[in-house]
Amino acid sequence: MGRKMVVLAVACWIGAAPGAARADENLFGYVRGAETLPKGAWELYQWVTARFDKDTGHYLAFDTNTELEYGLTDRFDVSGGLHTLSIDTDDIVIDGYLPGSKDYALRPSGVEFMGKYNFLKPALDPIGLSGTFEISYDWKDPHSGQEKDTVSLETSFILQRYFLEGQLIWVGNGAVEAAYADRHAIDDLPPGFDWPTDPEMEIEFTFGTGLSYRFVENWFLGVETQYQTEFETEVGQERWTVFLGPSLHYGGQRFWATATWFPQIAGGGEKYPGQGSGYHVIEKTRNEVRLKVGVNF
């Protein structure tokens, strides 16, 4: 009984400490934390991600995700989100991926629904543990902006631990995603351009981790990294990448914001003809920048 009281007191101190991370506050841009919302609480998220640089031509894409999350219980959250996409490419032609120049502003590109269950609470148990299940449907190809129907199912586990009475926070993630993708036919393709329209099955594995330190009240500075690899129906392992970069987080009483620069530091797999770098820049880019904002109500 005495140990439980000590653990509870520490948990309360972490939650009440000035600048401490609050329930489901995103300290990182890409890796997730294990906390969930309290029962009956709502949170609105807005993500904006810029992806740029394929080592040739001009490529700039923006993705947004507007998500609303609700705490059904103190341990179980549900959420739904709307995706939008904008593409600006020029002087890049890659078989099967980029048929030519394209430039259009943000437009709806997909929807998602997710459930998150917390098994062990980071503030009460030696380590926090949560699991997620997500289903999404996208009708735009995120690489080219062309019409492409993709249905994805993803499951993940999330670990989180507090150190130094909540001043230092570690998270670790692992996820597997299975996807069914079907490209639409395109008129007026370049001569000899390969644009497969047979449905494909893909499986993707993602592992990430991050460490964030509160250096002044309400402000956290962190670093996060993510390894991702994808396997497809006919080619086996198609790609792998490692991204690593810094994150800056501000957590207020009613809202929070996180900015992350996420450059690719290693990658491999399929390459386009003439590609000179040792990175994977067909489906990925050399750099990503993400801004996330959350509002509690």
C-alpha positions in Angstrom: 0.0 0.0 0.0 2.9 2.4 0.9 4.5 1.9 -2.6 1.2 2.6 -4.4 0.8 5.8 -2.5 4.4 6.9 -3.4 3.8 6.1 -7.1 0.5 8.0 -7.0 2.1 11.0 -5.4 4.8 11.0 -8.0 2.2 10.8 -10.8 0.2 13.7 -9.4 3.4 15.7 -9.1 4.3 15.1 -12.7 0.8 16.1 -13.9 0.9 19.3 -11.8 4.5 20.3 -12.4 4.9 23.6 -14.3 5.5 22.9 -17.9 4.9 19.1 -17.5 3.6 17.3 -20.6 -0.2 16.8 -20.4 -2.5 14.0 -21.6 -1.8 13.1 -25.2 0.2 16.2 -25.8 2.4 15.5 -28.9 6.0 16.2 -27.9 7.3 14.9 -31.3 6.3 15.4 -34.9 6.5 11.7 -35.9 6.8 9.3 -32.9 3.7 9.1 -30.7 3.3 9.2 -26.9 1.4 6.6 -24.8 -0.9 9.1 -22.9 -4.6 9.3 -23.6 -7.2 11.9 -23.1 -9.3 11.9 -19.9 -12.9 10.6 -20.2 -15.1 13.1 -21.9 -12.3 15.4 -23.1 -11.9 16.6 -26.7 -8.8 17.6 -28.6 -8.4 19.2 -32.1 -5.2 18.6 -34.0 -3.9 20.3 -37.1 -0.8 18.9 -38.8 1.0 20.5 -41.8 3.9 18.6 -43.4 6.2 19.9 -46.2 8.1 17.3 -48.2 10.9 18.5 -50.6 14.0 17.7 -52.5 14.3 14.5 -54.6 17.9 15.3 -55.8 16.6 16.3 -59.2 14.2 18.8 -60.7 11.8 20.6 -58.4 9.5 18.8 -55.9 7.4 20.3 -53.1 4.4 18.7 -51.5 2.3 19.7 -48.6 0.1 17.3 -46.5 -2.3 18.3 -43.9 -4.3 16.3 -41.4 -7.2 17.8 -39.4 -8.1 15.4 -36.6 -10.6 15.4 -33.8 -10.0 13.1 -30.8 -12.4 12.2 -28.0 -11.8 10.3 -24.7 -14.4 7.6 -24.4 -12.8 6.5 -21.1 -9.6 7.5 -19.3 -7.8 4.7 -21.3 -9.6 4.6 -24.6 -9.6 7.4 -27.3 -11.2 7.5 -30.7 -10.4 10.0 -33.5 -11.2 10.9 -37.1 -9.2 13.0 -39.5 -9.4 14.6 -43.0 -6.3 14.7 -45.2 -5.5 17.2 -47.9 -2.6 17.3 -50.3 -0.9 19.8 -52.6 1.8 19.0 -55.2 4.3 21.2 -57.1 6.6 19.2 -59.4 8.7 20.2 -62.4 11.3 18.5 -64.5 10.9 15.1 -62.8 9.8 11.9 -64.6 10.0 8.6 -62.7 8.5 5.4 -64.1 5.5 4.2 -62.0 5.6 7.3 -59.7 5.9 10.7 -61.4 4.5 10.9 -64.9 5.4 14.6 -65.3 4.9 18.1 -64.0 2.0 18.9 -61.8 0.9 21.9 -59.7 -2.3 22.2 -57.7 -3.3 23.8 -54.4 -4.5 21.9 -51.3 -7.5 19.6 -51.9 -9.1 16.8 -49.9 -7.1 13.5 -50.4 -8.3 11.0 -47.7 -9.8 10.2 -44.4 -8.8 8.2 -41.3 -10.3 6.7 -38.2 -8.3 5.5 -35.2 -8.7 4.0 -31.7 -6.0 4.2 -29.0 -6.0 2.1 -25.8 -3.8 2.6 -22.9 -2.7 -0.5 -21.0 -0.1 1.0 -18.6 0.0 4.7 -17.7 3.4 6.4 -17.9 2.8 8.4 -14.7 1.6 5.4 -12.6 3.5 2.4 -13.9 7.2 1.8 -14.5 6.6 2.3 -18.2 3.6 3.4 -20.2 2.1 1.1 -22.9 -0.6 1.9 -25.5 -1.8 0.3 -28.7 -3.5 1.8 -31.7 -5.6 0.5 -34.6 -6.1 2.8 -37.6 -8.0 2.5 -40.9 -7.6 5.1 -43.7 -8.7 5.6 -47.2 -6.9 7.9 -49.6 -7.9 8.7 -53.2 -4.8 10.7 -54.1 -1.3 9.4 -54.6 0.9 11.2 -52.1 3.9 11.2 -54.4 2.4 12.3 -57.7 -1.0 13.7 -56.8 -2.6 11.4 -59.4 -5.8 9.4 -58.7 -5.1 6.3 -56.7 -7.4 4.4 -54.3 -5.5 3.2 -51.2 -7.0 1.4 -48.2 -4.7 0.9 -45.2 -4.9 -0.9 -41.9 -2.3 -0.1 -39.3 -1.6 -1.4 -35.8 1.1 0.0 -33.5 2.5 -0.3 -29.9 3.7 2.8 -28.0 6.1 2.9 -25.0 6.7 5.9 -22.9 8.7 6.6 -19.7 9.3 9.6 -17.5 12.7 10.4 -16.1 13.9 13.2 -13.7 10.4 13.6 -12.3 8.9 14.3 -15.8 11.6 16.7 -17.0 13.0 14.1 -19.4 10.6 11.9 -21.5 11.4 8.9 -23.7 9.0 7.3 -26.2 9.3 4.3 -28.5 7.0 3.1 -31.3 6.6 0.1 -33.6 3.9 -0.2 -36.3 2.9 -2.5 -39.2 0.6 -1.3 -42.0 -1.0 -3.3 -44.7 -2.3 -1.5 -47.8 -4.3 -2.2 -50.9 -3.5 0.3 -53.7 -5.1 0.7 -57.1 -3.9 3.4 -59.5 -6.3 5.0 -62.0 -5.3 5.0 -65.7 -3.8 8.3 -67.0 -4.2 9.7 -70.5 -1.4 11.2 -72.6 1.5 9.5 -70.7 5.1 10.2 -71.9 6.2 7.6 -74.6 7.3 4.4 -73.0 6.2 5.5 -69.5 5.4 2.7 -67.1 2.2 3.3 -65.0 0.9 0.0 -63.7 -2.8 -0.1 -63.1 -3.0 -3.6 -61.6 -3.9 -3.5 -57.8 -1.0 -3.9 -55.5 -0.6 -5.2 -51.9 1.9 -3.4 -49.7 3.2 -4.0 -46.1 5.1 -1.4 -44.3 7.1 -1.6 -41.0 7.9 1.5 -39.0 10.1 1.8 -35.8 10.8 5.1 -34.1 12.0 6.6 -30.9 12.4 10.0 -29.3 13.8 11.8 -26.3 12.5 15.2 -25.1 13.9 17.5 -22.3 12.1 20.4 -20.6 14.7 23.1 -20.6 12.4 25.9 -19.3 8.8 26.0 -18.2 6.4 24.8 -21.0 9.3 24.3 -23.5 10.8 21.0 -24.6 13.7 20.3 -26.9 13.9 16.8 -28.4 15.3 14.5 -31.0 13.5 11.8 -32.8 14.3 9.1 -35.4 12.3 6.7 -37.5 13.2 3.7 -39.6 10.7 2.6 -42.2 10.7 -0.2 -44.8 8.1 -1.3 -47.4 7.5 -4.6 -49.2 5.3 -4.9 -52.3 3.6 -7.7 -54.2 6.2 -8.3 -57.0 9.4 -6.6 -56.0 9.9 -7.7 -52.3 11.6 -5.0 -50.3 11.0 -1.8 -52.3 12.5 0.8 -50.0 13.9 1.6 -46.6 14.8 5.0 -45.0 16.1 6.4 -41.8 15.1 10.0 -40.8 16.5 11.8 -37.8 16.0 15.4 -36.6 15.2 17.9 -33.8 11.8 18.8 -32.4 10.8 21.9 -30.4 7.6 21.7 -28.3 5.5 24.3 -26.5 2.8 23.1 -24.1 0.3 25.7 -22.8 -2.7 25.2 -20.6 -5.2 24.9 -23.4 -3.1 24.4 -26.5 0.3 23.0 -27.6 2.5 23.2 -30.7 5.4 21.1 -32.0 7.8 21.8 -34.9 10.1 19.1 -36.4 12.7 19.2 -39.0 13.2 15.6 -40.3 16.0 15.1 -42.8 16.7 11.7 -44.3 20.1 10.4 -43.2 20.1 7.0 -44.9 18.0 5.1 -47.4 18.0 2.5 -50.1 15.9 0.4 -52.4 14.5 1.4 -55.8 16.3 4.2 -57.6 15.4 6.2 -60.7 17.8 6.2 -63.7 20.7 8.5 -63.1 20.1 8.9 -59.4 23.4 9.8 -57.8 22.7 9.8 -54.1 22.6 6.9 -51.7 19.1 7.9 -50.4 15.6 6.7 -51.3 14.0 9.6 -53.0 11.4 8.0 -55.2 8.6 7.7 -52.6 10.4 9.8 -50.0 12.3 13.1 -50.1 15.5 14.3 -48.6 13.7 16.6 -46.1 10.5 16.9 -44.3 9.3 19.7 -42.0 6.2 19.3 -39.8 4.2 21.6 -37.6 1.5 20.2 -35.3 -0.9 22.2 -33.1 -3.4 20.8 -30.6 -6.3 22.6 -28.8 -8.0 21.0 -25.7 -11.6 21.7 -25.0 
